[in-house]
Amino acid sequence: MEERRKSKRLGLTGELILNPLSGSNPETISIEITDASKSGLGFTTDKHLTIGDIYEANLTIWTKEVLHVFMQITRGSEIEGGFSYGAFFIGMPDADAQRITAYETVQELTQNK
């Protein structure tokens, strides 16, 4: 299969909390990050989300820093025990994107040794 991704995907551990922008009472849900890059992320959750919706999120990265981001759901599928989604970041500050890029570089260097 041909690789069509623009950025290398990273397997981060951590927690991501989504706060839907639509609706008067935002609901916080936990998800499991399956991969991430400076342009977006993949995750699983037991909650059904709508493709195309935009969510506010707090992403805890490997340094234990919290990145406050907005993302749009671009793909989704049902899997055993929940749902798998892909999303791209909207308006992520360059400083936050660089944190992810720095981790990507470190991962590449340690894998090539």
Secondary structure, DSSP 4 states (H G I P E B T S, - for coil): -----SS--B---S-EEEEESSSSS---EEEEEEEE-SSEEEEEESS---TT-EEEEEEE-TTS-EEEEEEEEEEEEEETTEEEEEEEEES--HHHHHHHHHHHHHHHHHHT-
